[in-house]
Amino acid sequence: MRLANVRRGNRWPNRAFVWLIGRKRPAPDVVRTINYRSGFWGAPWSDALEDVMRGPSEWSVGERELFAAYTSYLNQCPFAALGFVRTMTLTPDELGPDDAQAVLAAGVSEPALIDAIIVSFHFNMIDRVADSLGFDQRSPDEHLEGAKSLLKYGYQFPLPLRLLGRIPSW
């Protein structure tokens, strides 16, 4: 399903942002989606994702990116938590306290397990949004460009759009 409002944006600052980042190539669908009604979902979600992916954690940024990539891969090990993430993503009804206990017994701390769960949650959510809205698949070059941008800027919205997203009527 392609929603015209999501493709073009709903407010002029959001439309300007999509236009600005899409000057060379069309803006990725994920950017368009989190930019649509950014105060309702996009800005709060990207703030939370920035904290999860770049904030304090026992996992390195690269390890958290691995959890994210693995979660997205499963929606179409060096870390005991990957099996937990796999079950959480593919068969969540089968996940229970014993699974968490097994990860903890393998030496992963409780805060690190919680971080892995939250990273997986965020990427399970955006993967389902992508499936629901029929996101276009990006080329390998576009994925590389996006990865470089994430490394440079992180996951947060640009400050002006984050501020506008805090306005209740926005």
Residue pairs with C-beta under 8 A, 6 or more apart in sequence:
1 132
1 133
1 134
2 133
2 134
3 133
5 36
6 32
6 33
6 36
6 133
7 32
8 15
8 18
9 15
9 17
9 18
9 32
9 35
9 36
10 36
10 37
11 164
11 170
13 160
13 161
13 164
14 35
14 36
14 38
14 161
17 35
17 158
17 161
18 27
18 31
18 32
18 35
21 27
21 31
25 142
25 145
26 136
27 35
28 135
28 136
28 138
28 142
28 146
29 130
29 133
29 135
29 136
30 126
30 130
30 135
33 42
33 129
33 130
33 133
33 135
34 41
34 42
34 43
34 45
34 46
34 157
35 42
35 157
35 161
36 42
38 157
38 161
38 164
38 165
38 170
39 164
39 165
39 166
39 167
39 168
39 170
42 157
42 165
43 157
43 161
43 162
43 164
43 165
43 166
44 165
45 122
45 125
46 155
46 156
46 157
46 162
47 156
47 157
47 162
48 122
49 122
49 155
50 154
50 155
50 156
52 64
52 115
52 118
52 119
52 122
53 61
53 64
53 65
53 68
53 119
53 154
53 155
54 61
54 154
54 155
57 64
57 111
57 112
57 115
58 109
58 111
58 112
58 115
59 67
59 112
59 115
59 116
63 79
64 115
64 116
64 119
66 79
67 79
67 81
67 82
67 85
67 116
67 119
67 120
67 123
68 119
68 120
68 122
68 123
70 82
70 85
70 86
71 85
71 89
71 119
71 120
71 123
71 124
71 127
72 123
72 127
74 85
74 86
74 89
74 90
75 89
75 123
75 124
75 127
75 128
75 131
77 83
79 108
79 116
80 102
80 103
80 106
80 107
80 108
81 103
81 108
81 112
81 113
81 116
83 99
83 103
84 95
84 99
84 100
84 102
84 103
84 113
84 116
84 117
85 116
85 117
85 120
87 94
87 95
87 99
88 95
88 117
88 120
88 124
89 120
89 124
100 113
103 113
104 110
104 113
108 116
138 146
156 162
157 165
164 170
